[in-house]
Amino acid sequence: MTLTKKDFLGLYDTDAEEIEEILNTARAMKDILTRSVKKVPTLRGKTVINLFYEPSTRTKFSFNLAAKRLSADVMSISKSTSSITKGESLLDTAKTMEVMGSDVVVVRHSSPGAAKFLAENISAAVLNAGDGAHSHPTQALLDMYTIREKLGRLAGLKVLIVGDIAHSRVARSNIWGLKKMGAEVSVVGPLTLIPTEIEKMGVKVYSNLDKALEGADVVNILRIQMERQESGLFPSIREYRELYGMNKERLKKAGKDLLVMHPGPMNRGIEIESSVADSSQSVITEQVKNGVAIRMALLYLLAGREIKNEDID
Ligand code: CP
């Protein structure tokens, strides 16, 4: 076993060997999800707390399901229905959960560094489910898993990320992970939405989507965050759609081998046309499915270390 940290906070401090271990463990977990009884006793007696300070569909429910598939006890806390509305701090809420016996705290928060802060202050394992614009490591892992499952490898592939790179934790985590696994990563979007020093992460920058798509094996299309338009970071939805929207003409020109991804939730008709999202080249639903396996793998690796491998066979 190579992943020995107490917490899992991001791919910036996860090496290629650890990523490989997570992806391989997820493959075993995915086998469980194909059985008629999709449940194993591996984490029986363990408690997982989902602490979500931001809205989420995919991440929250897949962590929930992942914990249940492994037979852990799981509780979900959301901002609107807890004492967070009465002003309780993140740390006090997490400590309250901890003294009730939680083994793993999964946290999504709008502040970059929130998961790290918790990890340093509670003894339970902390799993980052997205912290502000900083990091969304489980999304990047499920993206990498999906690419590897479909194309058989990551090393040497050309992966293009389209859209709001500056505010995207998905982009940042994908860049960290894909680069460590030997992929070539490019980004494209309005220059106001590309961080000035992004090249230091080892990625190529384009401003023209058609040019950027030439030779790409994978295109990962980010959700356009509508509030950016209100703050003047791109001129109009119509112009964004024309310059950076993935449509059927662009898909046809890119060729039938291009893999189309989107982390969700999608703005259909803006960054991605329905004809592309629902095409045979799209693996968007597989990404969601693989998210459960990735989250099962991480819960197992963090909370089930002392449990023998046979339990997942
Ligand atoms: N991709 C993603 O994180 O989706 P949710 O916000 O629905 O969890």
Residues whose N, C-alpha, C, O or C-beta is under 5 A from the ligand:
A	BS01	CP	P55 S56 T57 R58 T59 K60 P263 G264 P265
